[in-house]
C-alpha cells in the first residue's frame, strides 16, 4: 500500500516539520509572528536600534519557517491522499498524525502483530500496569521510535475524544479504578490493533452509531 518513494518523501517532510517544531519549541506560530511584528512597529524611533534589528530578523525567520511548514504540510496531505490510507477514516486522526504513524511504521507486513509494533515504538508491558504513564513515557525516550510513540500517544487522546467507541472504552477503564494515564495506555493498544487491522485488510473504519 505504501510505496517506497512515497514513504521516503513523507518521512523527509515529517522530519523537516519536526525539526522546525523542535527548533521553535512550539512557540513560533502565526499569532506569535503577528505579535512580534506589532512590537517591531511600536519600537520604531526607539533608542535601541540593535534590538530593533534583531527583532526584525527574528520576525523574518518566523515568517519563513511558517511558510515552509505550510508547504511541507500541504505536501504531506497530497502524499497521504495518494496513499489513501484507511488510517484517516478513524475519527480524531488528522493528516499529520496519520502521516507520522504511517511513515514510522512503513510496511505493516514487517510486523507479525500489533504488539510487535508497540515494542518497536518502545512501549513495554509495564506501561499498561504502572500508575504513572508520564514517567514510563519519559523513561522510554531512549528506546524505540520517539515519533511513533508521540503519534500513538496523542492520537489515542484525540480518538477517545471524537469516537464514541473509544470514549466508552476509556471510560470503562477509568471506572475500573485505573489511573487516567494507564487507561489511556490501554486505548493506545486498542487503537494500534484497529490501525493494524485496517491497514492489513485495506478497510475503512466504521464508526458506531
Buried (B, 14 or more C-beta within 10 A) or exposed (E): BBEEEBBEBBBEBBEBBBEBBEEBEEEBBEEBBEEBBEEBEEBEEEEEEEEBEEBBEBBEBBBEBBEEBEEBBEBBBBBBEEBEBBBBBBBBBEBBBBBBBBBBBBEBEEBEEBBEBBBBBBBBEEBBEBEEBEEBBEBBEEBBBBBBBBBBBBBBBBBBEBBEBBBEBBEEBBEEEBBEBBBBBBBBBBBBBBBBBBBBEEEEBEEEE
